[in-house]
Amino acid sequence: DIVMTQTPSSQAVSAGEKVTMSCKSSQSLLYSENKKNYLAWYQQKPGQSPKLLISWASTRESGVPDRFIGSGSGTDFTLTISSVQAEDLAVYYCEQYYDTPNTFGAGTKLELK
Amino acid sequence: QVQLTESGPGLVHPSETLSLTCTVSGFSLTGYSVYWVRQPSGKGLEWMGRMRYNGDTSYNSALKSRLSISRDTSKNQVFLKMNSLQTDDTGTYYCTRAANYYSSYTPGDYWGQGVMVTVSS
């Protein structure tokens, strides 16, 4: 199975700060035939289901604010929140869907400083 | 609009079988795959398996010997059965729709609210 490693496990932030979090996969998620990275980012708030933010490493889902930016390719990926808002406090998970089984990282928890 | 709703027993005894139902609306099971994902309380997400749009199934190898996923397209339902439950199977179980039509290699875009399952005697 592909192992997904997320860092940091938690991060204390202030409103308005720029935040970056990392996701690394144990093998490349770049499919050579279509040049797509099979990597998604989810946001999960307490008591809620995960919400898909970004697919294909950098494609924002409809309605997701443009302060959420996904980047990276191959085995190294980053989720950046350009200016954190209070409503962004949540756990963020990356997921690879390149190979079965899909696998998730352990998550990065954003907390208030 | 797209909706997924999980249902099933809240409490299961150790060694028994868990049966969950995911009832969907707003899309066809013959066009979209559905995944099952679980989350132990306070922990991360684990992909369990999928029912593909064409009726094929795939399972997490860690659970494969205990897990079965099936569907009834006429009722718009996908089923999960897992046997030999233990206390570490306690958690919230979600079903989620594959984001792309006629594809299984996509993330889950719509999620159910989840059903909490406790394994305890």
Interface residues (C-beta under 8 A of the other chain):
Chain A: D1 Y38 A40 Y42 S49 P50 K51 L52 S55 E61 Y93 E95 Y97 Y98 T100 P101 N102 T103 F104 G105 A106 G107
Chain B: Y35 V37 G44 L45 E46 W47 G49 R50 S58 Y59 N60 S61 A62 Y94 T96 A99 Y105 T106 P107 G108 D109 W111 G112 Q113 G114
